[in-house]
Amino acid sequence: MTRALVIYCHPREGSYTSAVRDVVLERLAFSGAEVRLRDLYGADFAPVLTAGEFETYADAATNRAPVERDVDDVLWCDTLIFVYPTWWYGMPAMLKGWLDRVLLPDVAFKLPNSQSQKIRPGLTHITRLGVFTTCGASWWVTHLIGSPGRRTLLRGVRAICARRCKTTFAAHYRMDASTNATRSTHLREVARKMDRFMGTGQSEPREAEI
C-alpha cells in the first residue's frame, strides 16, 4: 500500500489552499493510499533551527530528537506531497523551517565522509514527490524570478529522493485576480494531476468550498 505524507502549510483554515489540500486528500483516499497529514500551523510547528540544534546538526545520534515525529513521518512515507501558498515567489517561512529542521543529515542526506566526498541521497525510499501551490503573481513573472519555491522542492528535494522519483506540480497563478470559475477549474486540474500521479482512474471530485 502507498504511504503518503502530506505537508500542509497555511495559517488560515478555510483558505483556498485548504480546498486544494482537501482535493489532494480525497484523491489519495480514492487511490487507496495510507495517509498522514501534517498541518504545520495547526500543530504550531516551531520553524526556527535553534543554536542548540545547530550544534548537533551533524550528530545523527541526537539531531532528530527535537523533531522525532516529523522524522518518523518522512522515513515512513514513499509519497511526499507539499500543499502551500507561494509568498514572495517562495515557500512560507514555516515550511522552509520544516525543511531546515526535519530534512537532516542521516535522515534526508548523508554528509561527506572518509568513504565519499559527496553529499549522498537519503530519501531513496520516496518514489513520488508532489507540489500544489498558489501564486499571487502571473506565470510569466513567477518564472522570470525563477520559481524558487518550486525549484527548492522539485529539484533540491527530488535530488535526494529515489533516482526515478515521479513528480507532479500544479499552481493557480494570479490568485489576487481569481474568480470562482478559475478556482473551481484549478481544483479539477489538481484532481486530474493527482489521479495521474497515483496511477488511478479518475472519478469526478466533490465540489470543494472556495
The 8 nearest C-alpha neighbors of each residue, nearest first, counted from 0:
[[1, 32, 2, 33, 31, 3, 30, 77],
 [0, 2, 32, 33, 3, 77, 78, 31],
 [1, 3, 76, 33, 77, 32, 34, 78],
 [4, 2, 78, 34, 76, 79, 33, 1],
 [3, 5, 35, 79, 76, 34, 36, 78],
 [6, 4, 80, 36, 81, 37, 7, 79],
 [7, 5, 81, 37, 80, 82, 36, 38],
 [8, 6, 38, 82, 37, 83, 81, 5],
 [7, 9, 83, 39, 38, 40, 82, 94],
 [8, 10, 11, 83, 40, 7, 84, 16],
 [11, 9, 40, 12, 8, 41, 39, 14],
 [12, 10, 9, 14, 13, 17, 40, 16],
 [11, 13, 14, 17, 10, 9, 16, 15],
 [12, 14, 17, 11, 15, 18, 16, 209],
 [15, 13, 17, 16, 12, 11, 18, 209],
 [14, 16, 18, 17, 209, 19, 13, 182],
 [15, 17, 19, 14, 18, 20, 83, 84],
 [16, 18, 20, 14, 15, 19, 13, 21],
 [19, 17, 15, 21, 16, 20, 207, 22],
 [18, 20, 16, 22, 17, 21, 186, 23],
 [21, 19, 17, 23, 18, 22, 24, 82],
 [20, 22, 18, 24, 23, 19, 25, 17],
 [21, 23, 25, 19, 24, 20, 26, 190],
 [24, 22, 20, 26, 21, 25, 27, 19],
 [25, 23, 27, 21, 22, 26, 28, 20],
 [26, 24, 22, 28, 27, 23, 21, 29],
 [25, 27, 29, 23, 28, 24, 22, 30],
 [26, 28, 24, 30, 29, 25, 32, 23],
 [29, 27, 31, 25, 26, 30, 32, 24],
 [30, 28, 26, 27, 31, 25, 32, 199],
 [31, 29, 27, 28, 32, 199, 26, 197],
 [30, 32, 28, 29, 27, 33, 0, 1],
 [33, 31, 1, 27, 30, 28, 2, 34],
 [32, 34, 2, 1, 3, 31, 0, 35],
 [35, 33, 3, 4, 2, 32, 36, 27],
 [34, 36, 4, 5, 3, 37, 33, 72],
 [37, 35, 5, 4, 6, 38, 34, 7],
 [36, 38, 6, 39, 7, 5, 35, 4],
 [39, 37, 7, 41, 40, 42, 8, 36],
 [40, 38, 44, 42, 8, 41, 37, 43],
 [41, 39, 43, 42, 10, 38, 44, 8],
 [40, 42, 38, 43, 39, 10, 44, 37],
 [41, 43, 39, 44, 40, 38, 37, 45],
 [44, 42, 40, 41, 39, 45, 38, 46],
 [43, 45, 39, 42, 46, 40, 93, 41],
 [44, 46, 47, 43, 96, 93, 97, 48],
 [47, 45, 96, 93, 97, 44, 48, 100],
 [48, 46, 96, 45, 49, 100, 99, 93],
 [49, 47, 100, 52, 46, 53, 99, 50],
 [50, 48, 52, 51, 47, 53, 54, 100],
 [51, 49, 53, 52, 54, 48, 55, 47],
 [52, 50, 54, 49, 53, 55, 48, 56],
 [53, 51, 49, 55, 54, 50, 56, 48],
 [52, 54, 56, 50, 51, 55, 49, 48],
 [53, 55, 51, 52, 56, 50, 57, 58],
 [54, 56, 58, 52, 53, 62, 57, 61],
 [57, 55, 53, 62, 58, 54, 52, 103],
 [56, 58, 55, 104, 59, 62, 54, 103],
 [59, 57, 55, 60, 62, 56, 61, 104],
 [60, 58, 62, 61, 105, 57, 104, 63],
 [59, 61, 58, 62, 63, 64, 55, 57],
 [60, 62, 59, 64, 63, 58, 55, 56],
 [63, 61, 56, 55, 59, 58, 64, 60],
 [62, 64, 67, 66, 61, 65, 70, 59],
 [63, 65, 67, 66, 61, 62, 60, 68],
 [66, 64, 63, 67, 62, 52, 61, 68],
 [67, 65, 69, 63, 64, 68, 70, 101],
 [66, 68, 64, 70, 63, 69, 65, 71],
 [67, 69, 71, 70, 66, 72, 65, 64],
 [70, 68, 72, 71, 66, 67, 73, 101],
 [69, 71, 67, 73, 72, 68, 101, 74],
 [70, 72, 68, 74, 69, 73, 75, 67],
 [73, 71, 75, 69, 70, 74, 76, 68],
 [74, 72, 70, 75, 71, 76, 69, 4],
 [73, 75, 71, 72, 76, 70, 106, 122],
 [76, 74, 72, 73, 71, 77, 2, 4],
 [77, 75, 2, 3, 78, 73, 74, 4],
 [76, 78, 125, 2, 124, 126, 3, 127],
 [79, 77, 3, 127, 76, 125, 128, 2],
 [78, 80, 128, 4, 3, 5, 127, 129],
 [81, 79, 129, 5, 128, 130, 6, 4],
 [80, 82, 6, 130, 5, 7, 129, 131],
 [83, 81, 131, 7, 132, 130, 20, 6],
 [82, 84, 8, 132, 7, 9, 16, 81],
 [85, 83, 133, 132, 86, 134, 16, 90],
 [86, 84, 134, 90, 89, 133, 88, 132],
 [85, 87, 88, 89, 90, 91, 84, 134],
 [86, 88, 89, 85, 90, 91, 135, 134],
 [89, 87, 86, 85, 146, 147, 141, 148],
 [90, 88, 148, 85, 147, 86, 87, 91],
 [89, 91, 148, 85, 86, 94, 95, 92],
 [92, 90, 93, 94, 86, 95, 89, 85],
 [91, 93, 95, 94, 96, 90, 46, 97],
 [94, 92, 96, 91, 46, 95, 97, 8],
 [93, 95, 97, 96, 91, 92, 90, 8],
 [96, 94, 92, 98, 97, 93, 99, 91],
 [95, 97, 46, 99, 93, 94, 98, 47],
 [96, 98, 94, 100, 95, 99, 101, 46],
 [97, 99, 95, 102, 96, 101, 100, 94],
 [100, 98, 96, 97, 101, 102, 95, 48],
 [99, 101, 97, 98, 48, 96, 102, 103],
 [102, 100, 103, 98, 97, 70, 99, 66],
 [103, 101, 107, 98, 106, 100, 99, 104],
 [102, 104, 106, 101, 107, 105, 100, 108],
 [103, 105, 108, 106, 109, 57, 107, 110],
 [106, 104, 109, 108, 59, 107, 103, 121],
 [105, 107, 103, 104, 108, 121, 102, 70],
 [108, 106, 121, 102, 122, 103, 104, 105],
 [109, 107, 121, 120, 104, 105, 119, 106],
 [108, 110, 119, 105, 104, 118, 121, 120],
 [109, 111, 118, 104, 112, 108, 119, 117],
 [112, 110, 116, 117, 118, 115, 109, 113],
 [111, 113, 115, 114, 116, 110, 117, 109],
 [112, 114, 115, 116, 111, 117, 110, 118],
 [113, 115, 112, 116, 111, 117, 110, 118],
 [116, 114, 112, 117, 111, 113, 118, 110],
 [115, 117, 111, 112, 118, 114, 113, 110],
 [118, 116, 111, 115, 119, 110, 112, 109],
 [117, 119, 110, 111, 109, 108, 120, 116],
 [118, 120, 109, 108, 117, 121, 110, 159],
 [121, 119, 159, 108, 122, 160, 109, 123],
 [120, 122, 108, 107, 123, 159, 106, 109],
 [123, 121, 160, 107, 124, 159, 125, 120],
 [122, 124, 161, 160, 125, 121, 120, 159],
 [123, 125, 122, 77, 161, 126, 160, 76],
 [126, 124, 77, 123, 160, 78, 122, 161],
 [125, 127, 164, 161, 77, 165, 78, 124],
 [128, 126, 78, 165, 164, 166, 125, 79],
 [129, 127, 166, 79, 80, 78, 165, 167],
 [128, 130, 80, 167, 166, 168, 81, 79],
 [131, 129, 168, 81, 80, 82, 167, 132],
 [132, 130, 82, 169, 168, 170, 81, 83],
 [133, 131, 170, 83, 84, 82, 85, 169],
 [132, 134, 171, 84, 170, 85, 172, 174],
 [135, 133, 172, 85, 136, 174, 173, 171],
 [134, 136, 173, 174, 175, 172, 137, 133],
 [137, 135, 173, 134, 172, 141, 140, 138],
 [136, 138, 173, 172, 140, 139, 141, 135],
 [137, 139, 141, 140, 172, 142, 136, 173],
 [138, 140, 142, 141, 137, 143, 136, 144],
 [141, 139, 143, 137, 142, 138, 136, 144],
 [142, 140, 138, 144, 139, 143, 146, 137],
 [141, 143, 145, 139, 144, 146, 140, 138],
 [142, 144, 140, 145, 141, 139, 146, 138],
 [145, 143, 142, 141, 146, 140, 88, 147],
 [144, 146, 142, 143, 147, 141, 150, 88],
 [145, 147, 142, 141, 149, 148, 144, 88],
 [148, 146, 150, 89, 149, 145, 151, 88],
 [149, 147, 89, 90, 151, 150, 146, 152],
 [148, 150, 152, 146, 151, 147, 153, 89],
 [149, 151, 147, 154, 153, 148, 152, 146],
 [152, 150, 155, 148, 149, 154, 147, 153],
 [153, 151, 156, 149, 155, 150, 154, 157],
 [152, 154, 157, 150, 149, 151, 156, 155],
 [155, 153, 150, 157, 152, 151, 156, 158],
 [154, 156, 151, 158, 152, 157, 153, 150],
 [155, 157, 152, 158, 159, 154, 153, 151],
 [156, 158, 160, 154, 153, 159, 155, 152],
 [159, 157, 156, 155, 160, 154, 120, 162],
 [158, 160, 120, 157, 122, 156, 121, 108],
 [161, 159, 122, 123, 157, 125, 158, 164],
 [162, 160, 123, 164, 126, 163, 125, 124],
 [161, 163, 164, 160, 123, 158, 159, 126],
 [164, 162, 161, 165, 126, 160, 127, 166],
 [163, 165, 126, 161, 127, 162, 160, 166],
 [164, 166, 127, 126, 128, 163, 167, 196],
 [167, 165, 128, 129, 127, 164, 168, 153],
 [166, 168, 129, 130, 196, 128, 192, 169],
 [169, 167, 130, 131, 129, 170, 166, 192],
 [168, 170, 131, 132, 189, 130, 171, 167],
 [171, 169, 132, 133, 131, 172, 134, 168],
 [170, 172, 133, 134, 174, 185, 132, 173],
 [171, 173, 134, 137, 174, 138, 170, 135],
 [174, 172, 135, 136, 137, 175, 176, 134],
 [175, 173, 135, 177, 176, 172, 134, 171],
 [174, 176, 173, 135, 177, 136, 134, 172],
 [175, 177, 174, 173, 178, 135, 172, 181],
 [178, 176, 174, 175, 181, 173, 182, 179],
 [179, 177, 181, 180, 182, 176, 174, 183],
 [178, 180, 182, 181, 183, 209, 177, 184],
 [179, 181, 183, 178, 182, 184, 177, 185],
 [182, 180, 184, 178, 183, 179, 177, 185],
 [181, 183, 185, 179, 184, 180, 178, 186],
 [182, 184, 186, 180, 185, 181, 179, 187],
 [185, 183, 181, 187, 182, 186, 180, 188],
 [184, 186, 188, 182, 187, 183, 181, 189],
 [187, 185, 189, 183, 188, 184, 190, 19],
 [186, 188, 190, 184, 185, 189, 191, 183],
 [189, 187, 185, 191, 186, 190, 192, 184],
 [190, 188, 186, 192, 187, 191, 193, 185],
 [189, 191, 187, 193, 188, 192, 194, 22],
 [192, 190, 188, 194, 193, 189, 187, 195],
 [191, 193, 189, 195, 194, 190, 196, 188],
 [194, 192, 196, 190, 195, 191, 189, 197],
 [193, 195, 199, 197, 191, 196, 192, 198],
 [196, 194, 198, 192, 193, 197, 199, 191],
 [195, 197, 193, 194, 198, 192, 167, 166],
 [198, 196, 194, 195, 199, 193, 30, 27],
 [197, 199, 195, 196, 194, 200, 30, 193],
 [200, 198, 194, 197, 30, 195, 201, 196],
 [199, 201, 194, 202, 198, 195, 30, 197],
 [202, 200, 194, 199, 203, 191, 190, 204],
 [201, 203, 204, 200, 29, 194, 190, 26],
 [202, 204, 201, 205, 187, 190, 206, 191],
 [205, 203, 202, 206, 190, 187, 22, 25],
 [204, 206, 207, 203, 22, 25, 202, 187],
 [205, 207, 204, 208, 183, 186, 209, 203],
 [208, 206, 18, 205, 209, 22, 21, 186],
 [207, 209, 18, 206, 15, 13, 183, 14],
 [208, 15, 207, 18, 179, 182, 183, 14]]
